[in-house]
Amino acid sequence: MLNKLEQEEYFYGHKGCGGCGGSLAVRLALKVLGKNTFVVLPAGCMSAVGFVYPQLCFGVNALISPFASTAAMLSGIRASANALNIQDCNVVGFAGDGGTADIGLQALSGAIDRGDKIIYICYDNEAYMNTGVQQSSLTPYGARTTTTPPGDYIHGSINNKKDMFAIVAAHHIKYAATASIGNIPDYIRKVEKAKNTNGTSYIHVAAPCPTGWGIDSSDTVSIAREAIECGLWYLAEYEDGVYKLNQKKHEFTSIKEYLKKQSRFKHVTDEDIEIIKKQRDQKLEFIERMCS
């Protein structure tokens, strides 16, 4: 599958941090979607590093939306393309976790209800990284951010990470999936499926941030893979009303080893890890029940 990707680069020369998971997610998706693509990005990492005057790092049509309006602008572009009889184009949005699960959720919900033929990709790095690593509703329990500093009594974030996949699927969307840059062939396959879906598609891709997570820039892909292996990230799809788990049941690797490789979790105690493990088991039980 990888050798079938376009050789042309449509996201090149950006100013992202070394090892940026979000930039990899954008780059790979655009290689699947190709040059006949319109891109919308809200305020966030990818718009900040991709639109640096006088250099535009997108090789396709791309524009920045108001923070809350990514999906609404995608709908507008699709309506315009239809009115102008522009055939076989892709309309895709790339938004971070804050721009998706927090301020952008209303517009996304509306677009799904309308059934517009658009693709919405959330690159989830689990905090507002662009503005200095503040907590979002997708920040996991225990993580250190600038707004959830660990102390004697509260050990980082007390969030229970919002499950955007389940929320989007509950809209009866045409196609939804979770993905990860820790499994690139799976991600590419899902972008291709979204491209060929006649309706709204949503992909939630895990995209580690070395700066915010406190990992080496060379470890982005491996730490994303470890999240899958220890069960803190799952791969699934929702299509035609049916849920499907994309990974076989297996014995999970150590959550503690995964967490302790990241400085954002250096402070967590064994009791915290037990809470995280319990959250993992409850979420996977819920997903497996939907997929059965």
C-alpha positions as CSV (number, residue, x, y, z in Angstrom):
1,M,0.0,0.0,0.0
2,L,2.8,2.4,0.9
3,N,4.5,2.0,-2.5
4,K,1.2,3.1,-4.2
5,L,1.3,6.6,-2.6
6,E,1.8,9.5,-4.8
7,Q,5.4,10.7,-5.0
8,E,4.3,14.3,-5.2
9,E,4.4,16.2,-1.9
10,Y,1.4,18.3,-1.0
11,F,2.6,19.4,2.5
12,Y,6.3,20.3,2.3
13,G,8.6,22.7,3.9
14,H,6.5,23.4,7.0
15,K,7.9,24.9,10.2
16,G,6.7,22.1,12.6
17,C,8.8,20.8,15.4
18,G,11.0,17.8,14.8
19,G,9.0,14.6,14.9
20,C,5.6,16.3,14.7
21,G,2.9,13.6,14.5
22,G,0.3,16.0,13.2
23,S,2.4,17.1,10.2
24,L,2.9,13.4,9.3
25,A,-0.8,12.7,9.5
26,V,-1.5,15.7,7.2
27,R,1.3,14.8,4.8
28,L,0.2,11.1,4.4
29,A,-3.5,12.0,4.0
30,L,-2.8,14.5,1.2
31,K,-0.7,11.9,-0.6
32,V,-3.8,9.7,-0.6
33,L,-6.2,12.4,-1.6
34,G,-4.0,14.0,-4.3
35,K,-3.8,17.4,-5.9
36,N,-7.6,17.9,-6.6
37,T,-8.2,18.7,-2.9
38,F,-9.4,21.6,-0.9
39,V,-8.0,21.9,2.7
40,V,-9.4,23.8,5.7
41,L,-7.5,24.2,8.9
42,P,-8.5,26.2,12.0
43,A,-6.1,28.0,14.3
44,G,-3.7,25.4,15.5
45,C,-0.4,23.7,15.0
46,M,-0.9,22.9,11.3
47,S,-2.1,26.3,10.3
48,A,0.7,27.9,12.3
49,V,3.5,25.9,10.7
50,G,1.9,25.7,7.2
51,F,1.1,29.3,6.5
52,V,4.3,31.3,7.3
53,Y,4.5,34.3,5.0
54,P,5.7,34.4,2.3
55,Q,5.8,30.6,2.1
56,L,2.7,28.4,1.8
57,C,3.6,24.8,2.6
58,F,0.5,23.3,0.9
59,G,0.7,22.2,-2.7
60,V,-3.2,22.2,-2.9
61,N,-5.8,24.9,-2.2
62,A,-5.7,25.5,1.6
63,L,-7.1,28.2,3.9
64,I,-7.5,28.9,7.6
65,S,-10.9,29.0,9.2
66,P,-12.1,30.6,12.4
67,F,-11.3,28.2,15.3
68,A,-14.9,27.0,15.7
69,S,-15.8,26.7,12.0
70,T,-13.7,24.1,10.3
71,A,-16.6,21.8,9.5
72,A,-18.9,24.7,8.5
73,M,-16.3,26.0,6.0
74,L,-15.9,22.4,4.6
75,S,-19.6,22.4,4.0
76,G,-19.4,25.7,2.3
77,I,-16.6,24.6,0.0
78,R,-18.5,21.4,-0.9
79,A,-21.6,23.4,-1.7
80,S,-19.5,25.8,-3.9
81,A,-17.9,22.9,-5.7
82,N,-21.3,21.4,-6.4
83,A,-22.6,24.7,-7.7
84,L,-19.6,25.2,-10.0
85,N,-19.8,21.6,-11.1
86,I,-16.3,20.8,-10.0
87,Q,-16.0,17.1,-10.3
88,D,-14.0,14.5,-8.3
89,C,-12.5,16.9,-5.8
90,N,-11.8,16.1,-2.1
91,V,-12.8,18.5,0.7
92,V,-10.8,17.8,3.8
93,G,-10.3,19.5,7.2
94,F,-7.4,18.9,9.6
95,A,-8.0,20.1,13.1
96,G,-6.4,19.3,16.5
97,D,-8.1,17.9,19.5
98,G,-9.1,21.3,20.9
99,G,-10.4,22.5,17.6
100,T,-12.4,19.3,17.2
101,A,-13.6,18.0,20.6
102,D,-14.0,21.4,22.3
103,I,-14.7,24.6,20.2
104,G,-15.3,22.9,16.9
105,L,-17.7,20.2,18.0
106,Q,-20.9,22.1,17.2
107,A,-19.9,22.7,13.6
108,L,-18.8,19.1,13.2
109,S,-22.1,17.8,14.5
110,G,-24.0,20.0,12.1
111,A,-22.0,18.9,9.1
112,I,-22.6,15.3,10.0
113,D,-26.3,15.9,10.3
114,R,-26.3,17.4,6.8
115,G,-24.4,14.5,5.4
116,D,-22.1,16.7,3.4
117,K,-19.4,14.9,1.4
118,I,-16.5,16.1,3.4
119,I,-13.6,14.5,5.3
120,Y,-12.8,15.7,8.8
121,I,-9.5,14.5,10.2
122,C,-8.7,15.2,13.9
123,Y,-4.9,14.9,14.6
124,D,-5.0,14.2,18.3
125,N,-1.9,15.2,20.3
126,E,-3.9,15.4,23.5
127,A,-3.5,19.1,24.4
128,Y,-3.6,22.6,23.0
129,M,0.0,22.3,21.8
130,N,0.2,25.4,19.6
131,T,-0.5,27.8,22.5
132,G,1.8,26.2,25.1
133,V,0.4,22.7,26.0
134,Q,-2.8,23.5,27.8
135,Q,-5.4,20.8,28.7
136,S,-8.1,19.9,26.2
137,S,-11.1,17.6,26.7
138,L,-8.9,14.9,25.0
139,T,-6.0,15.2,27.5
140,P,-5.8,11.9,29.2
141,Y,-5.9,11.3,33.0
142,G,-2.7,12.1,34.8
143,A,-1.0,14.1,32.0
144,R,1.0,17.2,32.9
145,T,0.0,20.3,31.0
146,T,0.6,24.0,31.8
147,T,-3.0,24.2,33.1
148,T,-2.8,20.8,34.9
149,P,0.5,20.8,36.8
150,P,1.1,17.9,39.0
151,G,1.1,18.5,42.8
152,D,0.9,16.7,46.1
153,Y,-2.9,16.1,45.8
154,I,-3.8,16.3,42.2
155,H,-1.4,14.4,39.9
156,G,-1.9,16.3,36.6
157,S,-5.1,16.1,34.5
158,I,-8.2,14.6,36.1
159,N,-9.9,14.3,32.7
160,N,-11.5,11.1,31.5
161,K,-10.6,11.5,27.8
162,K,-13.6,12.3,25.7
163,D,-14.4,9.4,23.2
164,M,-14.9,11.4,19.9
165,F,-15.2,8.2,17.9
166,A,-18.2,7.1,19.8
167,I,-19.7,10.6,19.8
168,V,-19.4,10.9,16.0
169,A,-20.7,7.4,15.4
170,A,-23.7,8.2,17.5
171,H,-24.6,10.7,14.8
172,H,-25.0,7.8,12.4
173,I,-22.3,9.2,10.3
174,K,-21.6,7.6,6.9
175,Y,-18.0,6.6,7.9
176,A,-15.9,7.1,11.0
177,A,-12.6,5.6,12.2
178,T,-9.8,5.8,14.7
179,A,-6.3,5.6,13.4
180,S,-2.7,6.2,14.4
181,I,0.6,7.1,12.9
182,G,1.8,4.1,14.8
183,N,0.1,2.0,12.1
184,I,0.5,3.9,8.9
185,P,-0.9,1.3,6.5
186,D,-4.1,1.2,8.5
187,Y,-4.3,5.0,8.5
188,I,-3.8,5.2,4.7
189,R,-6.5,2.6,4.1
190,K,-8.9,4.6,6.2
191,V,-8.2,7.8,4.4
192,E,-8.7,6.0,1.1
193,K,-12.0,4.7,2.4
194,A,-13.1,8.2,3.5
195,K,-12.1,9.5,0.0
196,N,-14.5,7.1,-1.6
197,T,-17.4,7.6,0.9
198,N,-20.4,9.4,-0.5
199,G,-21.2,11.4,2.6
200,T,-19.5,12.7,5.7
201,S,-16.3,10.9,7.0
202,Y,-14.4,11.4,10.2
203,I,-11.0,10.0,11.1
204,H,-9.5,10.4,14.6
205,V,-5.8,9.9,14.3
206,A,-3.3,9.6,17.2
207,A,-0.5,12.1,16.5
208,P,2.1,12.3,19.3
209,C,3.7,15.7,20.0
210,P,7.4,15.3,21.1
211,T,7.4,18.8,22.6
212,G,4.2,18.4,24.7
213,W,4.7,14.7,25.5
214,G,8.4,15.0,26.5
215,I,9.7,12.4,24.1
216,D,12.6,12.4,21.6
217,S,11.7,13.6,18.1
218,S,12.8,10.2,16.7
219,D,10.3,8.3,18.9
220,T,7.0,9.7,17.6
221,V,6.0,6.7,15.5
222,S,7.2,4.1,18.1
223,I,5.4,5.8,21.0
224,A,2.2,5.9,18.9
225,R,2.6,2.1,18.3
226,E,3.2,1.4,22.0
227,A,-0.1,3.2,22.8
228,I,-1.9,0.7,20.6
229,E,0.0,-2.2,22.1
230,C,-0.7,-1.3,25.7
231,G,-4.4,-0.7,24.9
232,L,-4.5,3.1,25.5
233,W,-5.4,3.6,21.8
234,Y,-7.7,1.4,19.8
235,L,-8.2,1.0,16.1
236,A,-11.9,0.8,15.0
237,E,-14.3,1.7,12.2
238,Y,-18.0,2.6,12.0
239,E,-19.7,2.1,8.6
240,D,-23.3,1.6,7.5
241,G,-24.3,1.4,11.2
242,V,-21.8,-1.3,12.0
243,Y,-18.9,-1.1,14.4
244,K,-15.7,-3.0,13.6
245,L,-12.6,-3.4,15.8
246,N,-9.4,-3.4,13.6
247,Q,-7.1,-5.1,16.0
248,K,-7.0,-8.6,17.4
249,K,-7.4,-9.3,21.1
250,H,-4.1,-9.9,22.6
251,E,-2.2,-9.5,25.9
252,F,-1.4,-5.9,26.4
253,T,2.1,-4.6,27.0
254,S,2.9,-2.6,30.1
255,I,1.0,0.7,30.6
256,K,3.6,1.8,33.1
257,E,6.5,1.4,30.6
258,Y,4.6,3.4,28.0
259,L,3.7,6.2,30.4
260,K,7.1,6.5,32.0
261,K,8.8,7.1,28.6
262,Q,7.0,10.5,28.5
263,S,8.0,13.3,30.7
264,R,4.3,14.4,30.9
265,F,3.7,11.2,33.0
266,K,6.9,11.1,35.0
267,H,5.1,12.0,38.2
268,V,2.2,9.4,38.1
269,T,2.1,6.9,40.9
270,D,1.2,3.3,40.8
271,E,-2.3,4.2,42.1
272,D,-2.7,6.6,39.1
273,I,-1.6,3.9,36.7
274,E,-4.2,1.6,38.2
275,I,-6.9,4.2,37.5
276,I,-5.6,4.6,33.9
277,K,-5.7,0.8,33.5
278,K,-9.3,0.7,34.7
279,Q,-10.3,3.5,32.3
280,R,-8.6,1.5,29.5
281,D,-10.5,-1.7,30.3
282,Q,-13.8,0.1,30.6
283,K,-13.4,1.8,27.2
284,L,-12.3,-1.4,25.4
285,E,-15.1,-3.3,27.0
286,F,-17.5,-0.7,25.6
287,I,-16.0,-0.8,22.1
288,E,-15.9,-4.6,22.0
289,R,-19.6,-4.7,23.1
290,M,-20.5,-2.3,20.2
291,C,-18.5,-4.4,17.8
292,S,-19.9,-7.8,18.8
